[in-house]
Each structure stands twice: as C-alpha cells, then as structure tokens.
Amino acid sequence: MLNKIDTIEQFEELIQNSGTFFLLKHSLTCPISHAAYKEYEKFTGTNDTPAFYLAVQESRPLSNEIAERFEIKHESPQAILFSEGKALWNASHWKITNKSLTEASSEK
C-alpha cells in the first residue's frame, strides 16, 4: 500500500523512524509520471519495503527539501530509496520500473 506524505515534518519522521523506505516524487499532470506511479504500485504490491509518495504540485517545499538535503537533482517522476537517513539509490522517468525498484530493494 502506498502512503502519501505532504510535509517536511512527515518526511523527518520517516527518516528518523522508518529505517529503509522508498519515496516517489509524482507529478499529477505528467503521463510519464503516471506510468512510473503504476510501476511503483506494482512493485509495492509484491515487496515489503515501506513505500511513500508525494505529489510535487501539492508538496513543493518537501520536494525541494529532499533535493537540496540529499543533493539529488529534482526530477519528476523520481523514485528514491532511503536507508538509515541516507539516499542510497534513485531513478527517474522511464527508469522507474518494477524491475529497477526490485533490484534496488535487494541492494539495501
């Protein structure tokens, strides 16, 4: 199941308490982002790593905070694997697939 986050405070809580998790930066208006979201959904249905997403249009401060704090150029869609407070892996656009997410998950 995907859980939506909207605020920097919610993200901070994840970083502090969740260990390892995936986050998808999702655009509500982009067809490529829609396809990535579907792949992300498929992945989360078969994997036990906690998964979250944010809607870029609704959570721009959070999206910007993640880009600046982890020095990952903002892209949308963008999937990021976090573990122990660090960004371990990220992919964007058509590189967000069930296969790439599964491979990243096995490297955590």
C-alpha positions as CSV (number, residue, x, y, z in Angstrom):
1,M,0.0,0.0,0.0
2,L,1.2,3.5,-0.9
3,N,1.2,6.2,1.8
4,K,1.1,9.8,0.8
5,I,3.2,12.4,2.6
6,D,2.9,16.1,2.3
7,T,5.1,17.9,4.8
8,I,8.8,18.1,5.7
9,E,7.7,17.1,9.2
10,Q,6.2,13.8,8.0
11,F,9.4,13.2,6.0
12,E,11.6,13.9,9.0
13,E,9.6,11.3,11.0
14,L,10.2,8.7,8.2
15,I,13.9,9.4,8.2
16,Q,14.1,9.1,12.0
17,N,11.8,6.1,12.5
18,S,11.5,4.0,9.3
19,G,14.9,2.6,8.6
20,T,14.6,1.7,4.9
21,F,11.8,3.0,2.6
22,F,11.1,4.2,-0.9
23,L,9.7,7.6,-1.9
24,L,8.2,8.5,-5.3
25,K,8.1,12.2,-6.3
26,H,5.0,12.1,-8.5
27,S,3.5,14.7,-10.9
28,L,-0.2,14.7,-11.0
29,T,-0.3,16.0,-14.6
30,C,2.5,14.2,-16.4
31,P,1.8,11.0,-18.4
32,I,5.3,9.7,-17.8
33,S,4.8,10.2,-14.0
34,H,1.5,8.3,-14.3
35,A,3.3,5.3,-15.9
36,A,6.0,5.4,-13.2
37,Y,3.3,5.5,-10.5
38,K,1.7,2.4,-11.9
39,E,5.1,0.6,-11.9
40,Y,5.7,1.8,-8.3
41,E,2.2,0.5,-7.3
42,K,3.0,-2.9,-8.9
43,F,6.3,-3.0,-7.0
44,T,4.8,-2.2,-3.7
45,G,2.2,-4.9,-4.1
46,T,4.9,-7.5,-4.1
47,N,7.6,-6.0,-1.9
48,D,7.6,-5.4,1.9
49,T,9.8,-2.3,1.9
50,P,7.6,0.6,3.1
51,A,6.7,2.9,0.2
52,F,5.5,6.5,0.2
53,Y,4.9,9.2,-2.4
54,L,4.4,12.9,-2.6
55,A,2.6,14.9,-5.2
56,V,5.0,17.5,-6.4
57,Q,2.3,20.1,-7.2
58,E,1.0,19.8,-3.7
59,S,4.2,19.4,-1.8
60,R,6.8,21.6,-3.5
61,P,8.6,22.6,-0.2
62,L,9.1,19.0,0.7
63,S,10.3,18.1,-2.8
64,N,12.8,20.9,-2.8
65,E,14.0,20.0,0.7
66,I,14.7,16.4,-0.4
67,A,16.6,17.6,-3.5
68,E,18.7,20.1,-1.5
69,R,19.4,18.0,1.6
70,F,20.4,14.8,-0.3
71,E,21.9,16.6,-3.3
72,I,19.8,14.8,-5.8
73,K,18.7,16.9,-8.7
74,H,14.9,17.2,-8.7
75,E,13.1,15.3,-11.3
76,S,9.6,14.1,-11.6
77,P,8.8,11.3,-11.6
78,Q,11.7,10.3,-9.3
79,A,12.0,7.2,-7.0
80,I,14.4,7.3,-4.2
81,L,15.5,4.5,-1.8
82,F,16.4,5.8,1.7
83,S,18.1,3.8,4.4
84,E,19.4,4.9,7.8
85,G,18.9,8.6,6.9
86,K,20.7,8.4,3.6
87,A,19.6,8.3,-0.1
88,L,21.1,5.0,-1.4
89,W,19.6,4.9,-4.9
90,N,17.4,7.0,-7.2
91,A,15.9,6.8,-10.7
92,S,13.7,9.0,-12.8
93,H,11.3,8.9,-15.7
94,W,11.2,5.7,-17.7
95,K,13.9,4.1,-15.5
96,I,11.3,3.7,-12.7
97,T,10.2,0.1,-13.3
98,N,9.1,-2.8,-11.2
99,K,12.4,-4.4,-12.2
100,S,14.6,-1.5,-11.3
101,L,12.8,-1.0,-7.9
102,T,13.1,-4.7,-7.1
103,E,16.8,-4.6,-7.9
104,A,17.4,-1.5,-5.8
105,S,15.4,-3.1,-2.9
106,S,17.6,-6.2,-3.0
107,E,20.7,-4.0,-2.6
108,K,19.6,-2.3,0.6
